[in-house]
Amino acid sequence: MTAAIRRPRSLHDVSVRAGNGEQAFDAALHEFLDHFYANPAEREASLRAQPMPSDDLRDAYLAATAEHLATCHGLDVPPWTETCGLSLRQPFFAGGLESLKVLLTVESPAAFRRRLLFVSKNALSRPRMPADEAGHQAAVPHPARA
């Protein structure tokens, strides 16, 4: 299997593929998540390498993804997430609909909110993820209620 066909195995791979135009950012991220959920033994390693810099939105999304996945799965949060992806100046609301802003503000996991990203609570879930993983994703406590 060639590298072009193999799923991205890290967030760094996602940034490289999207950065060189080999694959759309969303598609690369979804394939990474499929790999992450299917390979528990490789999870921590898949978050370790810092992604290549891109634009403020993508950098924030990858850092939030790494922090959130590590927190949800009891892994060490990669040190690079403390300095990467913190440059957004305007909030980003997934879906782009005004009517979703309140829901996304409430549901968005802390790793995303602190980077001004507002996504659904299950933004990182995948259709083929094991049932226990899907429930685990939604079980992140809201900081105000913790």
HUWO-V112774 format. One record per residue. N is the residue number from 1. RES is the residue in three letters. PHI is phi as a letter, one per 30 degrees, with the letter a starting at -180 (* if undefined). Layout:
N/RES/PHI
N/RES/PHI
This chain:
1/MET/*
2/THR/d
3/ALA/d
4/ALA/d
5/ILE/c
6/ARG/d
7/ARG/d
8/PRO/d
9/ARG/c
10/SER/a
11/LEU/d
12/HIS/d
13/ASP/e
14/VAL/e
15/SER/d
16/VAL/d
17/ARG/d
18/ALA/d
19/GLY/d
20/ASN/c
21/GLY/i
22/GLU/d
23/GLN/a
24/ALA/d
25/PHE/e
26/ASP/e
27/ALA/d
28/ALA/d
29/LEU/d
30/HIS/d
31/GLU/d
32/PHE/e
33/LEU/d
34/ASP/e
35/HIS/d
36/PHE/e
37/TYR/d
38/ALA/d
39/ASN/b
40/PRO/e
41/ALA/d
42/GLU/c
43/ARG/e
44/GLU/d
45/ALA/d
46/SER/d
47/LEU/c
48/ARG/d
49/ALA/d
50/GLN/d
51/PRO/d
52/MET/d
53/PRO/d
54/SER/b
55/ASP/c
56/ASP/e
57/LEU/d
58/ARG/d
59/ASP/d
60/ALA/d
61/TYR/d
62/LEU/d
63/ALA/d
64/ALA/d
65/THR/d
66/ALA/d
67/GLU/d
68/HIS/d
69/LEU/d
70/ALA/d
71/THR/d
72/CYS/d
73/HIS/c
74/GLY/i
75/LEU/c
76/ASP/d
77/VAL/d
78/PRO/e
79/PRO/e
80/TRP/d
81/THR/d
82/GLU/d
83/THR/b
84/CYS/c
85/GLY/i
86/LEU/c
87/SER/c
88/LEU/d
89/ARG/c
90/GLN/c
91/PRO/d
92/PHE/c
93/PHE/c
94/ALA/d
95/GLY/i
96/GLY/i
97/LEU/c
98/GLU/e
99/SER/d
100/LEU/c
101/LYS/e
102/VAL/d
103/LEU/d
104/LEU/d
105/THR/d
106/VAL/d
107/GLU/d
108/SER/e
109/PRO/d
110/ALA/e
111/ALA/d
112/PHE/d
113/ARG/e
114/ARG/d
115/ARG/c
116/LEU/i
117/LEU/c
118/PHE/b
119/VAL/b
120/SER/d
121/LYS/d
122/ASN/c
123/ALA/e
124/LEU/c
125/SER/d
126/ARG/b
127/PRO/e
128/ARG/c
129/MET/d
130/PRO/e
131/ALA/e
132/ASP/d
133/GLU/d
134/ALA/d
135/GLY/d
136/HIS/d
137/GLN/d
138/ALA/d
139/ALA/d
140/VAL/d
141/PRO/d
142/HIS/d
143/PRO/e
144/ALA/d
145/ARG/c
146/ALA/d
